[in-house]
Structures are given as C-alpha cells and as structure tokens.
Amino acid sequence: MNKRKAVVISITEDEFNYIHFAVNEYLEFSGGSHCNLVETSFDSFQKKYWRAVIAQKCREVSKSLKE
C-alpha cells in the first residue's frame, strides 16, 4: 500500500483571486450535476490556502521576533 505524500504549491494572492473568480464564474454559468463536487473541492482548497497564508505569516512574525 502506497502512502500519500503531501504536495505543496505556492501561489500568490493575485493568483488565488484569479482562481477564485474563475471557479465562481464556472459555477455560475455551468449548472451541471458535478457543480457540487467542484464547489466542495474549491471550498477545501480555499480553507487550505488561507490556513497556509496564516501559518506563513506566523512564521515570519516569529522569525522577526527572534532576530
């Protein structure tokens, strides 16, 4: 049995906003049965993105306090 490995992607806030806009536009204009799956997947991605942003900010603050 293979273990899953975490994949780290780096995107800027502008790239995230573009993805957010594109997904919302897709959901608005499609209307197929798979929209719930796309929306759920994007919500999960969005939560992980903001969690990573907050974690990075905390690391930066912690690093600056140590200096």
For each residue, the residues with C-beta under 8 A, 3 or more apart:
1:
2:
3:
4:
5:
6:
7:
8:
9:
10:
11: 15 16 19 49
12: 15 16
13: 16 17 53
14: 17 18
15: 11 12 18 19
16: 11 12 13 19 20 49
17: 13 14 20 21
18: 14 15 21 22
19: 11 15 16 22 23
20: 16 17 23 24 42 46
21: 17 18 24 25
22: 18 19 25 26
23: 19 20 26 27 38 39 42
24: 20 21 27 28
25: 21 22 28 29
26: 22 23 29 30 38
27: 23 24 30 35 38 39
28: 24 25
29: 25 26
30: 26 27 35
31: 35
32: 35
33: 36
34: 37 38
35: 27 30 31 32 38 39
36: 33 39 40
37: 34 40 41
38: 23 26 27 34 35 41 42
39: 23 27 35 36 42 43
40: 36 37 43 44
41: 37 38 44 45
42: 20 23 38 39 45 46
43: 39 40 46 47
44: 40 41 47 48
45: 41 42 48 49
46: 20 42 43 49 50
47: 43 44 50 51
48: 44 45 51 52
49: 11 16 45 46 52 53
50: 46 47 53 54
51: 47 48 54 55
52: 48 49 55 56
53: 13 49 50 56 57
54: 50 51 57 58
55: 51 52 58 59
56: 52 53 59 60
57: 53 54 60 61
58: 54 55 61 62
59: 55 56 62 63
60: 56 57 63 64
61: 57 58 64 65
62: 58 59 65 66
63: 59 60 66 67
64: 60 61 67
65: 61 62
66: 62 63
67: 63 64
